[in-house]
Amino acid sequence: MHARFHVPDAERTGDVVALPHEEAQHLIRVLRLKVGAAVRVFNGRGAAFDAVVSAVTKAGAQVRIGAGCEAAAEAHVAVTLAQAVLKGDKMDEVVRDAVMMGVAAIQPMVTTRSEVTLASIDRGHRQARWQRIAVSSAKQCGRAVVPAILEPRAFEAVAASLADMTLRGPGLMFVEPSSSADALSLADLDATPPRETTVMVGPEGGWTPEEIERASTVGRLVTLGSRTLRADAMALVALTALFTLWREL
């Protein structure tokens, strides 16, 4: 199996393009590939190519773009995962798994019970970190598309974006089984796949009643039966269940 590299400048067969710094260092220092090595590259926007390493120096590496090649198929339903930011490194795992599952974008958000703030996310340059994780996950799972990690926002701003259709809609908020009498079991959802949707997953402390009420005005409340799952597992389970319902898996 050829090594895969994210090369945003890969556009046309025959072009010689430089790898981004981190990708070049992986090629040079980790894989120790030489000139002439066959690799595959993708530009993160849906195009993938066979390629050959054409230059390797201490400073970087270049590849010559060959013929286009197939990548993992994208989901027919464009899903934005609106995930309440989790503490520690748990959000890293959510991003990795969501990209692997096939989401189109990830919207980090801060809710009432989140244990992080927008300011701390900015200070820690976490959006950039999550974008790097998205690239790594796309490389691993064979996608040619790297989902965008959107600018972190407060819950109310996310709800407002759903209301005015700035985010993909309609929204689906996953809630605890006892949180609302209006919540539908996943089994009761219409199995007809939408073109796009936003899936909202809450923090470790769960949603507040006010957040649930607000979300009910811009989407549907959904439960996964009678089980209450960990916040760091919820996105993966919810996406798996939805993609199975929509016959994406």
Sequence and secondary structure as in RCSB ss.txt:
>XXXX:A:sequence
MHARFHVPDAERTGDVVALPHEEAQHLIRVLRLKVGAAVRVFNGRGAAFDAVVSAVTKAGAQVRIGAGCEAAAEA
HVAVTLAQAVLKGDKMDEVVRDAVMMGVAAIQPMVTTRSEVTLASIDRGHRQARWQRIAVSSAKQCGRAVVPAIL
EPRAFEAVAASLADMTLRGPGLMFVEPSSSADALSLADLDATPPRETTVMVGPEGGWTPEEIERASTVGRLVTLG
SRTLRADAMALVALTALFTLWREL
>XXXX:A:secstr
   EEE TT  STT EEE  HHHHHIIIIIS   TT EEEEE BBS EEEEEEEEE SS EEEEEEEE       
SSEEEEEEE  STTHHHHHHHHHHHHT SEEEEEE TT SS HHHHHHTTHHHHHHHHHHHHHHHHT SB  EE 
  EEHHHHHHHHHTTSSSSSEEEE  TTS TT EEGGGS  S  SEEEEEE  TT   HHHHHHHHTTEEEEE T
T    HHHHHHHHHHHHHHHTT  
